[in-house]
Amino acid sequence: MESEIKKKQSTLTTTQNEAKDDKSKKAEVDALKTEVANLKSQYKTVLRERKNLIGTNFYNRFNKGFNKTHNQEENENIAHSEFLFKKLRF
């Protein structure tokens, strides 16, 4: 999504530079501006949702405790969570 925003931003910049000389491209510049704004708002929304999900999983892990199980993958996740809790000093 970030690369898509960067591509649109670069096309917007080049179109704005061309529009300084050619006044007929003003509508195209406005359309690109709205596209970039929509992409940025979508990106912010997705990022906020992901951070919320990570925080929720982190909180659930804290409430669940750090009891080791027989599942190796889950034990690795528990070890990472323990490290982060110690690092963040919860």
C-alpha positions in Angstrom: 0.0 0.0 0.0 2.9 2.3 0.8 4.4 1.7 -2.7 1.1 2.5 -4.3 0.9 5.8 -2.4 4.5 6.7 -3.4 3.7 5.9 -7.1 0.6 8.1 -7.1 2.5 10.8 -5.2 5.3 10.8 -7.8 2.8 11.0 -10.7 1.0 13.8 -8.9 4.3 15.7 -8.6 5.2 15.3 -12.2 1.7 16.2 -13.3 1.8 19.3 -11.1 5.0 20.4 -12.7 3.5 19.9 -16.2 0.4 21.7 -15.1 2.4 24.9 -14.3 3.0 25.2 -18.1 -0.2 23.7 -19.3 -3.4 24.9 -17.6 -5.6 22.2 -19.1 -4.2 19.6 -16.7 -5.7 21.2 -13.6 -8.6 18.6 -13.5 -6.1 15.8 -13.7 -4.1 17.2 -10.8 -7.2 17.5 -8.7 -8.2 13.9 -9.5 -4.8 12.7 -8.5 -4.9 14.7 -5.3 -8.2 13.1 -4.3 -6.8 9.6 -5.1 -3.7 10.2 -3.0 -5.9 11.5 -0.1 -8.1 8.5 -0.3 -5.2 6.1 -0.4 -3.6 7.8 2.6 -6.8 7.6 4.6 -7.2 3.9 3.7 -3.6 3.3 4.8 -4.2 5.1 8.1 -7.3 3.0 8.7 -5.6 -0.3 7.9 -2.6 0.7 10.1 -4.9 1.6 13.0 -6.8 -1.7 12.7 -3.5 -3.7 12.7 -2.2 -1.9 15.7 -5.4 -2.5 17.5 -5.3 -6.2 16.7 -1.7 -6.5 17.8 -2.5 -4.7 21.1 -5.5 -6.9 21.7 -3.4 -10.1 21.1 -0.7 -8.7 23.3 -3.2 -8.0 26.1 -4.8 -11.4 25.7 -1.3 -13.1 26.0 -0.7 -11.1 29.2 -4.0 -12.3 30.7 -3.4 -15.8 29.6 0.0 -16.0 31.2 3.3 -17.3 30.1 2.7 -21.0 30.7 4.7 -23.2 28.4 2.9 -25.9 26.4 3.9 -28.9 24.3 3.5 -26.9 21.1 6.9 -25.6 20.0 5.6 -22.7 17.8 3.4 -21.5 20.7 6.3 -21.7 23.1 8.3 -19.4 20.8 5.5 -16.9 20.7 5.3 -17.0 24.5 9.1 -16.4 24.7 8.8 -13.4 22.4 5.9 -12.0 24.4 7.9 -12.5 27.7 10.8 -10.6 26.1 8.6 -7.7 25.0 6.9 -7.5 28.4 10.3 -7.4 30.1 11.7 -4.9 27.6 8.7 -2.6 27.9 8.6 -3.0 31.7 4.9 -3.9 32.1 
